[in-house]
Amino acid sequence: MTSFVRLRAMAVAFLAMCALAACSDDDKTPTGPTTGTLAVNVGGLPAGTNASVTIAGPNGFSQTATASTTVSTAQPGSYTVTAASVTASSVTYNATVSGSPATVTAGGSATVTVTYTAAAPTTGTLTVNVTGLPSGVNGAVTVTGPNSYNRTLTATTTATVATGSYTVAAATVTSNNVRYAGTVTGSPANVTAGGTATASVAYAVTPNPTVTLSGSIAANRTLTADTTWVLRGFVYVNSGATLTVNAGTRIVGDTTALGSALFVLRGARIVANGTESAPIVMTSQRSAGNRSPGDWGGLIIVGNARNNRTGNIIVEGSDGSVVGANPAGVVYTGGTNDADNSGTLRYVRVEFAGYATLPDAELNSFTFAAVGSGTTFEYLQSVAGLDDSFEWFGGTVDGKYLVSYESGDDHFDTSEGYRGRNQFLIAFQSTYITPRAGAGAVSADPQGFEVDGCNGGGCTAPSGGNAQSSGAADGLWTMNVFANYTVIGVGGTQTTPTQGGVGMVLRRGTGGYYINGVIARWPRQAISMRDSTTNNRFQVDSLIFKSNYLAENGSQNNGVIFDPTGTNFGQESAFTARGQTNEVAAASVTAASLFAALPTGSATTTVANFDWSPASGSPIATGGLSSFANDPRIAARAGTFITPTAYRGAAAPGGTKWWANWTSYARN
């Protein structure tokens, strides 16, 4: 029995081995495919525009497609295709996906289609047209709308915006003292999807609102450019108060109250900082073309510096019968602080001012009475004033860049111990403008410079020959310094008052230094030194007239340039003897030939007609006192404020045209 069992087991094992051998021999057919294909077709986008398609599948498969694509070895399984919207040229394209999810089988293929179609627009176009402003002037337009839309526009603008209602508003714009208001049409503007809406802002000149100033300004106050400020009568800025005047502000004198003027009293300050593009203008209330010298009083500043008169001496004309005037007048003597600060004037123009409140008691365009050296004066202009353009009564204030066009009396008048320094000055006279009726008369002795030592009651400056060493103030002589001035007279084209028509008159015991200037076309003569007291100053070198250029003077006085021999003290030989050399041009040299552009002057002349730069080859481009090293008296007086120049006159050859853009020329 045991043998039989063993035999049977061996038979079974043999049969199993035979079966195994048989299976091995039959496995000879190829294995089937294990991957498939997935095609993703993308259509509907403009040429060159990328799609945004994502393919996700088994085993973490992920692929991004930007156009039609085929996954040729996709593992069997389910694939999901998604597509994001695409924006091209402000158009949004939305995607529709069909055939997703797609099942890929081994050896099989599946297809998914992504079709892009343009979405209906959700934005539109808004155009805001801005017109009516001068070239280079910006508008002030605000646009508000849906989704907190807020935008400021300065000119015509087109923008793509969301649909909805848009409100357009325009603020007033001020440029060169002219006010422009905007009228809006087409607001609110309704922007539809794919549509265009238009609104318009038309700017036009509009008057500023007007505020009248009268009486006293007792506390700090600011005058702004968005208002026209009217001076009615005498207006006083009281001691302790500061009047601030913003750039571009316009102040006018009330022509129904003759003599209206602005007084900045001792202890008060004015801070008037204009700019080249936005000067501060003080002018007539009347319109251009109807203005006259004497339409209003002018600007008067009273400081606390010293002068050379004692007693209660009042500012000329301050006691006149003008609305609001103090019958006792405004006293300017008795000051003690030469460093006093009355404020700042920068880029300020005074037009058609000057008023004779009483005979021989005239207000000037600019009156500076005992003003101290802590005060700043730069870029100031007088236009068509009835009396002096600039007058200093004592004091020590310095100035630069001063311009005077068409003065009724003197362009630059100093007296009573004025000891300030001034550089770069222009004066132009081509006619004598008729003043306003009742405002006074044109002076009988209009000059370029009129410089006095002292005159009238209370003079303390002695008339003797005190040497007055450099920097000293013995007797408070008038010891001003003027450098680089260009002073042009009327020539022979106008009838000049009998005592006027002199480029520079020095008298009444004055001293002072006058260097690097141009004096031309003065019909009577270029310079006159009138009296022995002034000659005393000259003899001790407290009066110096040097390195000046004189041309086309004396046309109405037989060609007289200096004082003739035996008359007064300003002979050319006297200056030469003291080493004060000046150049006299040949008779053929005209004033006009010296400058890049010098008009004859007429009602049609504009400020653009002037170019005070030396002409090519002009003799005034050289010849200046370019160093003070050999002139210790001048050096001491000039200090660091006056700069030596190799040229003569107010403008450097090829230099900055500092008078441009902010000055004006007008006769009415």
C-alpha positions as CSV (number, residue, x, y, z in Angstrom):
1,M,0.0,0.0,0.0
2,T,2.8,2.4,0.8
3,S,4.5,1.6,-2.5
4,F,1.3,2.4,-4.4
5,V,0.9,5.8,-2.7
6,R,4.5,6.7,-3.5
7,L,4.0,5.7,-7.1
8,R,0.8,7.8,-7.4
9,A,2.6,10.9,-6.0
10,M,5.3,10.6,-8.6
11,A,2.8,10.4,-11.4
12,V,1.1,13.5,-10.3
13,A,4.4,15.4,-10.1
14,F,5.3,14.2,-13.6
15,L,2.0,15.4,-15.0
16,A,2.4,18.8,-13.4
17,M,5.8,19.3,-14.9
18,C,4.4,18.4,-18.3
19,A,1.7,21.0,-17.9
20,L,4.2,23.7,-16.9
21,A,6.3,22.9,-19.9
22,A,3.3,23.1,-22.2
23,C,2.3,26.6,-20.9
24,S,5.7,28.0,-21.4
25,D,5.7,27.0,-25.0
26,D,2.3,28.7,-25.7
27,D,3.1,32.4,-24.4
28,K,4.4,33.8,-27.7
29,T,1.8,36.7,-28.7
30,P,2.7,40.5,-28.3
31,T,1.5,42.5,-25.2
32,G,-1.4,45.2,-25.9
33,P,-1.0,49.1,-25.7
34,T,-0.9,50.6,-22.2
35,T,-1.5,54.4,-23.0
36,G,-4.0,56.4,-25.1
37,T,-4.3,59.8,-26.7
38,L,-6.0,63.0,-25.5
39,A,-6.6,65.9,-28.0
40,V,-7.6,69.3,-26.8
41,N,-8.8,71.6,-29.5
42,V,-8.8,75.4,-28.9
43,G,-10.6,77.8,-31.1
44,G,-12.2,81.3,-31.2
45,L,-9.3,83.5,-30.2
46,P,-7.7,86.2,-32.4
47,A,-4.5,85.2,-34.1
48,G,-1.5,85.6,-31.8
49,T,-3.7,85.5,-28.6
50,N,-2.8,82.8,-26.1
51,A,-5.4,80.6,-24.5
52,S,-5.4,79.7,-20.8
53,V,-6.2,76.0,-20.6
54,T,-5.4,73.5,-17.9
55,I,-5.4,69.7,-18.3
56,A,-5.5,67.5,-15.1
57,G,-5.5,63.6,-15.0
58,P,-4.4,60.4,-13.3
59,N,-1.2,60.1,-11.2
60,G,-1.0,63.9,-10.6
61,F,-0.9,64.7,-14.4
62,S,-1.1,68.5,-15.0
63,Q,-0.4,70.5,-18.2
64,T,-1.1,74.1,-19.3
65,A,-2.0,74.7,-22.9
66,T,-2.0,78.1,-24.7
67,A,-3.4,76.6,-28.0
68,S,-4.7,73.3,-29.5
69,T,-2.5,70.5,-28.1
70,T,-2.4,66.6,-28.1
71,V,-1.2,64.5,-25.2
72,S,0.0,61.4,-27.1
73,T,1.0,59.2,-24.2
74,A,-1.9,59.7,-21.8
75,Q,-2.2,57.1,-19.1
76,P,-5.6,55.5,-19.1
77,G,-8.0,57.3,-16.9
78,S,-10.2,60.3,-16.6
79,Y,-8.9,63.8,-17.7
80,T,-10.5,67.2,-16.7
81,V,-10.0,70.2,-19.0
82,T,-10.7,73.7,-17.7
83,A,-10.2,77.1,-19.5
84,A,-9.9,80.6,-18.0
85,S,-11.1,83.8,-19.7
86,V,-8.6,85.8,-21.8
87,T,-8.5,89.5,-22.5
88,A,-7.0,90.9,-25.7
89,S,-7.2,94.4,-27.1
90,S,-9.6,95.3,-24.3
91,V,-12.0,92.5,-25.3
92,T,-12.7,89.6,-22.9
93,Y,-13.1,86.1,-24.4
94,N,-14.9,83.5,-22.3
95,A,-14.4,79.7,-22.8
96,T,-16.9,76.9,-23.2
97,V,-15.4,73.4,-22.7
98,S,-17.1,70.3,-24.1
99,G,-16.0,66.6,-23.7
100,S,-14.6,67.1,-20.2
101,P,-14.0,65.0,-18.3
102,A,-12.6,62.8,-21.0
103,T,-11.8,59.0,-20.5
104,V,-8.6,57.7,-22.1
105,T,-8.3,54.0,-22.5
106,A,-5.3,51.9,-23.4
107,G,-4.8,52.3,-27.1
108,G,-7.9,54.6,-27.4
109,S,-8.2,58.4,-28.0
110,A,-10.4,61.1,-26.5
111,T,-11.1,64.7,-27.6
112,V,-12.0,67.8,-25.6
113,T,-13.0,71.1,-27.3
114,V,-12.4,74.6,-25.9
115,T,-14.3,77.3,-27.7
116,Y,-13.6,80.9,-26.9
117,T,-16.2,83.6,-27.6
118,A,-16.0,87.3,-27.1
119,A,-17.9,88.5,-24.0
120,A,-20.3,91.4,-24.3
121,P,-18.3,94.6,-23.2
122,T,-18.6,95.8,-19.6
123,T,-16.7,99.1,-20.2
124,G,-17.1,102.1,-22.4
125,T,-15.2,105.3,-23.3
126,L,-15.5,108.7,-21.7
127,T,-14.0,111.8,-23.4
128,V,-13.7,115.1,-21.6
129,N,-12.8,118.0,-23.8
130,V,-11.1,121.0,-22.1
131,T,-10.9,124.3,-24.1
132,G,-10.4,128.0,-23.6
133,L,-7.2,128.2,-21.6
134,P,-3.9,129.8,-22.9
135,S,-1.2,127.5,-24.1
136,G,0.7,125.9,-21.3
137,V,-2.0,126.6,-18.7
138,N,-3.5,123.5,-17.0
139,G,-7.2,123.0,-16.3
140,A,-8.6,121.8,-13.0
141,V,-11.2,119.3,-13.9
142,T,-12.4,116.4,-11.6
143,V,-14.3,113.3,-12.8
144,T,-16.1,111.1,-10.4
145,G,-18.1,107.9,-11.1
146,P,-18.9,104.3,-10.2
147,N,-16.7,102.1,-7.9
148,S,-15.2,105.3,-6.2
149,Y,-13.8,106.5,-9.6
150,N,-12.0,109.8,-9.0
151,R,-9.6,111.4,-11.5
152,T,-8.2,114.9,-12.0
153,L,-7.7,116.2,-15.5
154,T,-5.6,119.2,-16.7
155,A,-6.4,118.9,-20.4
156,T,-8.6,117.0,-22.9
157,T,-8.6,113.3,-22.0
158,T,-10.1,110.0,-23.2
159,A,-10.3,107.0,-20.9
160,T,-11.8,103.5,-20.8
161,V,-14.1,103.3,-17.8
162,A,-16.7,101.0,-16.3
163,T,-20.3,101.6,-17.3
164,G,-22.3,104.0,-15.2
165,S,-22.9,107.7,-14.6
166,Y,-19.9,110.1,-14.4
167,T,-20.0,113.7,-13.0
168,V,-17.5,116.3,-14.4
169,A,-16.7,119.4,-12.4
170,A,-14.3,122.3,-13.2
171,A,-12.5,124.6,-10.7
172,T,-11.4,128.1,-11.5
173,V,-7.9,128.6,-12.8
174,T,-5.7,131.7,-12.3
175,S,-2.8,132.5,-14.7
176,N,-0.9,135.7,-14.9
177,N,-3.4,137.4,-12.7
178,V,-6.2,136.4,-15.1
179,R,-9.0,134.2,-13.7
180,Y,-10.7,131.5,-15.9
181,A,-14.0,129.8,-15.0
182,G,-15.1,126.6,-16.6
183,T,-18.5,125.9,-17.9
184,V,-19.4,122.1,-18.0
185,T,-21.8,120.6,-20.5
186,G,-22.7,116.9,-20.9
187,S,-22.5,116.1,-17.2
188,P,-23.5,113.7,-15.8
189,A,-22.2,111.6,-18.7
190,N,-23.7,108.1,-19.0
191,V,-21.2,105.5,-20.2
192,T,-22.8,102.3,-21.6
193,A,-21.1,99.0,-22.4
194,G,-19.1,99.5,-25.6
195,G,-20.4,103.0,-25.9
196,T,-18.8,106.5,-25.9
197,A,-19.9,109.5,-23.8
198,T,-18.5,113.0,-24.1
199,A,-18.5,116.0,-21.7
200,S,-17.0,119.4,-22.3
201,V,-15.4,122.1,-20.1
202,A,-15.1,125.5,-21.8
203,Y,-12.9,128.0,-19.9
204,A,-13.4,131.7,-20.2
205,V,-12.0,134.8,-18.5
206,T,-14.0,135.8,-15.5
207,P,-13.5,138.6,-13.0
208,N,-12.1,137.7,-9.6
209,P,-14.3,138.3,-6.6
210,T,-13.6,141.7,-5.1
211,V,-12.8,142.6,-1.5
212,T,-12.3,146.3,-0.4
213,L,-9.6,147.2,2.1
214,S,-9.9,150.4,4.0
215,G,-8.8,151.9,7.3
216,S,-6.2,149.9,9.3
217,I,-5.0,146.4,9.1
218,A,-4.2,145.8,12.8
219,A,-3.6,142.0,12.8
220,N,-1.8,139.6,10.5
221,R,-3.6,139.2,7.2
222,T,-3.1,137.3,3.9
223,L,-4.2,138.5,0.5
224,T,-4.7,135.7,-2.0
225,A,-4.5,135.5,-5.8
226,D,-8.1,134.3,-6.2
227,T,-9.5,137.7,-5.1
228,T,-9.0,141.3,-6.4
229,W,-8.2,143.5,-3.5
230,V,-9.3,147.1,-3.7
231,L,-7.6,149.8,-1.7
232,R,-10.1,152.5,-0.7
233,G,-8.3,155.6,0.5
234,F,-5.2,155.4,2.7
235,V,-4.9,151.8,4.0
236,Y,-2.5,151.4,6.9
237,V,-0.7,148.2,8.0
238,N,-0.2,148.9,11.7
239,S,2.8,148.2,13.9
240,G,3.0,144.6,14.9
241,A,0.9,143.3,12.0
242,T,2.3,141.5,8.9
243,L,0.5,141.7,5.6
244,T,1.3,138.7,3.5
245,V,0.6,138.9,-0.3
246,N,0.6,135.7,-2.2
247,A,2.2,135.2,-5.7
248,G,-0.1,136.3,-8.5
249,T,-2.3,138.6,-6.3
250,R,-3.8,141.7,-7.8
251,I,-4.3,144.9,-5.7
252,V,-6.0,147.9,-7.3
253,G,-6.5,151.5,-6.1
254,D,-10.1,152.6,-5.9
255,T,-10.3,155.3,-8.6
256,T,-13.4,156.8,-6.9
257,A,-11.2,157.7,-3.9
258,L,-8.3,159.5,-5.5
259,G,-4.9,158.9,-3.9
260,S,-5.8,155.5,-2.5
261,A,-2.5,154.0,-1.2
262,L,-1.0,151.2,0.9
263,F,1.1,152.3,3.9
264,V,3.2,149.8,5.7
265,L,4.0,151.7,8.9
266,R,7.0,151.5,11.2
267,G,6.9,148.2,13.1
268,A,4.7,146.5,10.5
269,R,5.8,144.2,7.8
270,I,4.8,143.3,4.3
271,V,5.7,139.9,2.9
272,A,5.0,140.0,-0.8
273,N,6.7,137.1,-2.5
274,G,5.6,137.0,-6.2
275,T,7.3,134.8,-8.7
276,E,8.6,135.3,-12.2
277,S,5.5,133.5,-13.6
278,A,3.1,135.0,-11.1
279,P,4.2,138.5,-10.1
280,I,2.2,140.6,-7.6
281,V,0.6,143.5,-9.4
282,M,-0.5,146.8,-7.8
283,T,-2.3,148.8,-10.4
284,S,-5.2,151.0,-11.4
285,Q,-8.8,149.9,-10.9
286,R,-9.5,151.1,-14.4
287,S,-9.3,148.7,-17.4
288,A,-6.3,148.4,-19.7
289,G,-6.5,151.2,-22.3
290,N,-8.2,153.6,-19.8
291,R,-5.5,153.9,-17.2
292,S,-3.4,157.0,-16.4
293,P,-0.5,158.0,-14.1
294,G,-2.0,159.1,-10.8
295,D,-5.0,156.7,-10.8
296,W,-4.0,155.8,-7.3
297,G,-1.3,156.6,-4.7
298,G,1.2,153.8,-4.5
299,L,3.1,151.7,-2.0
300,I,4.7,153.4,1.0
301,I,6.9,151.5,3.5
302,V,8.1,153.2,6.7
303,G,11.0,151.7,8.6
304,N,12.9,152.3,11.8
305,A,16.4,153.1,10.2
306,R,18.1,156.4,10.6
307,N,18.0,159.4,8.3
308,N,19.6,162.8,8.6
309,R,16.6,165.0,9.5
310,T,15.3,165.7,13.0
311,G,11.8,166.5,14.2
312,N,8.6,165.1,13.1
313,I,9.1,165.0,9.4
314,I,6.2,163.3,7.5
315,V,6.1,161.3,4.3
316,E,5.3,163.6,1.4
317,G,1.6,163.5,0.7
318,S,0.7,161.5,3.8
319,D,-1.4,164.4,5.2
320,G,-3.4,165.1,2.1
321,S,-7.2,165.1,1.9
322,V,-7.6,161.5,0.9
323,V,-10.2,159.1,2.3
324,G,-8.9,157.7,5.6
325,A,-5.8,159.9,5.8
326,N,-4.4,161.1,9.1
327,P,-4.3,164.9,8.9
328,A,-1.1,164.8,10.9
329,G,0.6,162.7,8.3
330,V,2.9,159.7,8.7
331,V,6.2,160.5,10.5
332,Y,9.3,158.6,9.4
333,T,12.1,160.4,11.2
334,G,13.6,159.4,14.6
335,G,14.5,155.8,13.7
336,T,17.4,154.1,15.5
337,N,17.8,150.7,13.9
338,D,19.6,150.5,10.6
339,A,19.1,146.7,10.5
340,D,15.3,147.1,10.8
341,N,13.2,144.6,8.8
342,S,10.1,145.8,7.1
343,G,9.6,142.6,5.2
344,T,10.1,141.4,1.7
345,L,9.1,142.6,-1.8
346,R,10.0,140.2,-4.6
347,Y,8.5,140.2,-8.1
348,V,6.2,143.1,-7.4
349,R,4.9,145.6,-10.0
350,V,3.4,149.0,-9.3
351,E,1.5,150.6,-12.2
352,F,-0.2,154.0,-12.8
353,A,0.5,155.2,-9.3
354,G,1.7,158.5,-7.9
355,Y,-0.7,161.2,-6.7
356,A,-0.2,164.8,-5.6
357,T,-2.3,165.1,-2.5
358,L,-1.0,168.7,-2.2
359,P,1.2,170.9,-4.3
360,D,4.8,169.6,-4.0
361,A,3.6,166.7,-1.9
362,E,3.4,163.7,-4.2
363,L,3.1,160.0,-3.5
364,N,5.5,157.8,-5.6
365,S,5.1,154.4,-7.1
366,F,7.5,153.0,-4.4
367,T,8.3,155.2,-1.4
368,F,10.9,153.8,1.0
369,A,11.1,156.0,4.1
370,A,13.9,155.1,6.6
371,V,13.7,151.4,5.6
372,G,16.3,149.2,7.2
373,S,18.8,146.7,5.8
374,G,16.9,143.7,7.2
375,T,14.3,144.3,4.5
376,T,14.6,142.5,1.1
377,F,13.8,144.2,-2.2
378,E,14.3,142.2,-5.4
379,Y,12.6,142.3,-8.9
380,L,10.5,145.4,-8.5
381,Q,9.0,147.4,-11.4
382,S,7.3,150.8,-11.7
383,V,5.2,151.4,-14.8
384,A,3.9,154.9,-15.8
385,G,3.9,156.5,-12.3
386,L,3.0,160.2,-11.9
387,D,5.9,161.1,-9.6
388,D,9.1,159.2,-8.8
389,S,9.3,155.5,-9.6
390,F,11.5,154.7,-6.6
391,E,12.3,157.2,-3.8
392,W,14.4,156.5,-0.7
393,F,14.3,158.9,2.3
394,G,17.2,157.9,4.4
395,G,17.5,154.3,5.6
396,T,19.9,151.4,4.6
397,V,17.8,149.0,2.6
398,D,19.5,147.2,-0.4
399,G,17.9,146.3,-3.7
400,K,18.5,144.3,-6.8
401,Y,16.8,144.1,-10.2
402,L,14.8,147.3,-10.2
403,V,12.9,148.4,-13.4
404,S,11.3,151.8,-14.2
405,Y,9.4,152.4,-17.4
406,E,8.0,155.8,-18.2
407,S,8.2,157.9,-15.0
408,G,6.4,161.2,-14.4
409,D,9.4,162.5,-12.4
410,D,12.7,160.8,-11.5
411,H,13.3,157.1,-12.0
412,F,15.6,156.7,-8.9
413,D,15.5,159.4,-6.2
414,T,17.4,159.2,-3.0
415,S,18.0,161.7,-0.2
416,E,18.3,162.3,3.6
417,G,21.2,160.0,4.3
418,Y,20.2,157.0,2.3
419,R,23.1,154.5,2.6
420,G,21.7,151.4,0.9
421,R,23.2,149.5,-2.1
422,N,21.5,148.7,-5.4
423,Q,22.7,146.7,-8.4
424,F,21.1,145.9,-11.8
425,L,18.7,148.7,-12.5
426,I,16.8,149.6,-15.7
427,A,15.1,153.0,-16.5
428,F,13.4,153.7,-19.8
429,Q,11.8,157.0,-20.8
430,S,10.4,157.6,-24.3
431,T,7.6,160.1,-23.5
432,Y,5.9,162.0,-20.7
433,I,2.5,160.5,-20.2
434,T,-0.5,162.8,-19.5
435,P,-1.6,162.2,-15.9
436,R,-5.2,161.7,-14.7
437,A,-7.1,164.9,-14.4
438,G,-7.0,166.1,-10.8
439,A,-4.1,163.8,-9.8
440,G,-1.3,166.3,-10.2
441,A,1.1,167.4,-13.0
442,V,4.2,165.9,-14.6
443,S,7.3,167.2,-12.8
444,A,9.2,170.3,-14.1
445,D,12.5,168.5,-13.5
446,P,12.3,164.7,-14.4
447,Q,15.7,163.0,-14.3
448,G,17.1,159.6,-14.4
449,F,18.8,159.8,-11.0
450,E,18.2,162.6,-8.6
451,V,20.4,162.3,-5.5
452,D,20.3,164.7,-2.6
453,G,22.2,164.9,0.6
454,C,19.6,166.7,2.6
455,N,17.0,169.5,2.0
456,G,14.4,171.1,4.2
457,G,14.1,171.7,7.9
458,G,15.9,169.6,10.4
459,C,18.9,168.5,8.2
460,T,21.8,167.3,10.4
461,A,24.3,166.3,7.8
462,P,27.1,169.0,7.6
463,S,28.0,170.4,4.3
464,G,31.8,170.4,4.8
465,G,34.5,168.2,3.5
466,N,34.5,165.4,6.1
467,A,36.6,162.6,4.6
468,Q,34.2,159.9,5.8
469,S,36.4,156.9,5.8
470,S,34.9,153.8,4.2
471,G,32.2,152.3,6.2
472,A,31.7,155.4,8.5
473,A,28.5,157.3,8.8
474,D,29.8,160.7,9.9
475,G,26.9,163.1,9.7
476,L,24.7,160.5,8.0
477,W,25.6,161.6,4.6
478,T,23.7,160.2,1.6
479,M,26.2,157.5,0.7
480,N,24.3,155.1,-1.5
481,V,25.9,152.7,-4.0
482,F,24.4,152.2,-7.4
483,A,26.0,149.7,-9.8
484,N,25.1,148.2,-13.2
485,Y,22.3,150.6,-14.2
486,T,21.0,151.2,-17.7
487,V,19.2,154.6,-17.7
488,I,17.7,155.7,-21.1
489,G,16.1,159.1,-21.7
490,V,13.7,160.5,-24.3
491,G,16.4,161.9,-26.6
492,G,15.4,164.6,-29.0
493,T,11.9,163.2,-29.8
494,Q,10.0,164.8,-26.9
495,T,9.8,168.3,-25.4
496,T,11.5,168.0,-22.1
497,P,10.6,170.2,-19.1
498,T,13.1,173.0,-18.8
499,Q,14.8,171.7,-15.6
500,G,14.7,168.1,-16.5
501,G,16.3,165.7,-19.0
502,V,19.5,164.9,-17.1
503,G,20.7,161.3,-16.6
504,M,22.1,161.9,-13.1
505,V,21.8,164.9,-10.9
506,L,24.0,165.0,-7.7
507,R,23.2,167.8,-5.3
508,R,22.7,169.2,-1.8
509,G,25.8,167.7,-0.2
510,T,25.4,164.1,-1.4
511,G,28.0,161.4,-1.5
512,G,27.7,158.0,-3.0
513,Y,29.3,155.6,-5.5
514,Y,28.0,155.2,-9.1
515,I,29.8,152.5,-11.1
516,N,29.5,150.3,-14.2
517,G,26.5,152.1,-15.6
518,V,25.1,153.2,-18.9
519,I,23.6,156.7,-19.3
520,A,22.2,157.3,-22.7
521,R,19.8,159.5,-24.7
522,W,19.3,162.2,-22.0
523,P,18.4,165.3,-23.9
524,R,19.9,167.9,-21.6
525,Q,23.1,166.1,-20.4
526,A,24.4,162.9,-18.9
527,I,25.5,164.1,-15.4
528,S,25.5,167.3,-13.3
529,M,27.1,167.9,-10.0
530,R,25.1,170.9,-8.8
531,D,26.7,172.6,-5.7
532,S,29.7,173.2,-3.6
533,T,28.5,171.0,-0.7
534,T,28.3,168.0,-3.1
535,N,31.7,169.0,-4.5
536,N,33.0,168.7,-0.9
537,R,32.0,165.1,-0.9
538,F,33.6,164.6,-4.3
539,Q,36.9,166.2,-3.2
540,V,37.3,163.7,-0.4
541,D,36.4,160.7,-2.5
542,S,33.0,160.2,-0.8
543,L,31.5,160.7,-4.2
544,I,32.7,158.4,-7.0
545,F,31.4,158.3,-10.6
546,K,33.5,155.7,-12.4
547,S,33.6,153.2,-15.3
548,N,30.3,154.4,-16.8
549,Y,29.5,154.6,-20.5
550,L,27.8,157.7,-21.8
551,A,26.1,157.8,-25.3
552,E,23.8,160.1,-27.3
553,N,23.3,162.7,-24.5
554,G,22.7,166.4,-24.8
555,S,20.7,166.3,-28.0
556,Q,18.6,169.3,-26.9
557,N,21.5,171.2,-25.3
558,N,24.2,171.5,-27.9
559,G,25.7,168.1,-27.1
560,V,26.5,168.8,-23.5
561,I,27.4,165.7,-21.6
562,F,29.1,166.9,-18.4
563,D,28.7,170.2,-16.6
564,P,30.2,172.9,-18.9
565,T,33.3,174.7,-17.6
566,G,32.4,177.3,-15.1
567,T,28.9,175.9,-14.5
568,N,28.4,173.6,-11.4
569,F,31.1,171.1,-10.5
570,G,30.6,168.0,-12.7
571,Q,33.2,168.7,-15.5
572,E,34.7,165.7,-17.2
573,S,38.1,167.0,-16.3
574,A,37.2,167.0,-12.6
575,F,36.3,163.4,-12.7
576,T,39.4,162.5,-14.7
577,A,41.6,164.4,-12.3
578,R,40.4,162.2,-9.4
579,G,41.0,159.0,-11.3
580,Q,37.3,158.5,-12.1
581,T,37.4,157.5,-15.7
582,N,34.3,157.1,-17.8
583,E,33.8,156.5,-21.5
584,V,32.1,159.0,-23.8
585,A,30.8,157.4,-27.0
586,A,31.4,159.0,-30.4
587,A,28.6,161.2,-31.6
588,S,27.6,158.6,-34.1
589,V,26.9,156.0,-31.5
590,T,23.2,155.6,-30.7
591,A,21.6,154.2,-27.6
592,A,19.7,151.7,-29.6
593,S,23.0,150.3,-31.1
594,L,24.2,149.3,-27.6
595,F,21.5,146.7,-26.9
596,A,20.0,143.6,-28.5
597,A,16.6,145.3,-28.8
598,L,15.6,148.9,-27.8
599,P,12.3,150.2,-29.2
600,T,11.7,153.9,-29.6
601,G,8.7,153.5,-27.4
602,S,5.0,153.8,-28.5
603,A,1.5,152.9,-27.5
604,T,2.0,149.5,-29.3
605,T,5.4,148.7,-27.6
606,T,5.2,145.6,-25.5
607,V,7.6,144.2,-22.9
608,A,8.8,141.6,-25.4
609,N,10.3,144.4,-27.5
610,F,13.0,145.1,-24.9
611,D,16.2,143.1,-24.7
612,W,18.7,144.9,-22.5
613,S,21.5,142.5,-23.3
614,P,24.5,144.1,-25.0
615,A,24.3,143.8,-28.8
616,S,27.0,141.8,-30.6
617,G,30.2,143.9,-30.4
618,S,28.6,146.4,-28.1
619,P,31.1,148.5,-26.1
620,I,29.2,148.1,-22.9
621,A,30.0,144.3,-23.0
622,T,33.4,145.3,-21.6
623,G,34.9,148.3,-19.7
624,G,33.4,147.6,-16.3
625,L,35.1,147.8,-13.0
626,S,35.7,144.1,-12.7
627,S,37.5,144.2,-9.3
628,F,37.3,146.5,-6.3
629,A,40.7,145.5,-5.0
630,N,42.2,148.8,-6.1
631,D,39.3,150.8,-4.8
632,P,39.1,150.2,-1.0
633,R,36.4,152.8,-0.5
634,I,34.1,151.1,-3.1
635,A,35.0,147.7,-1.7
636,A,34.1,148.7,1.8
637,R,30.7,150.2,0.8
638,A,29.9,147.4,-1.7
639,G,30.6,144.6,0.7
640,T,29.5,141.3,-0.6
641,F,26.2,142.7,-1.9
642,I,27.6,144.5,-5.0
643,T,29.4,142.2,-7.5
644,P,32.2,143.7,-9.7
645,T,31.5,143.1,-13.4
646,A,33.6,143.3,-16.5
647,Y,30.5,144.7,-18.4
648,R,28.6,147.9,-18.0
649,G,24.8,148.3,-17.7
650,A,22.1,146.1,-16.2
651,A,22.7,142.9,-18.3
652,A,25.6,140.5,-18.7
653,P,26.6,139.6,-22.3
654,G,24.9,136.3,-23.0
655,G,23.6,136.2,-19.4
656,T,20.2,135.8,-17.9
657,K,17.5,138.1,-19.1
658,W,16.3,138.8,-15.6
659,W,13.7,141.4,-16.5
660,A,11.9,139.0,-18.9
661,N,8.5,137.3,-18.1
662,W,7.5,139.4,-15.1
663,T,7.8,143.0,-16.2
664,S,5.2,144.9,-18.3
665,Y,5.1,147.9,-20.6
666,A,2.0,150.0,-21.0
667,R,1.0,153.7,-21.4
668,N,-2.6,153.4,-20.5
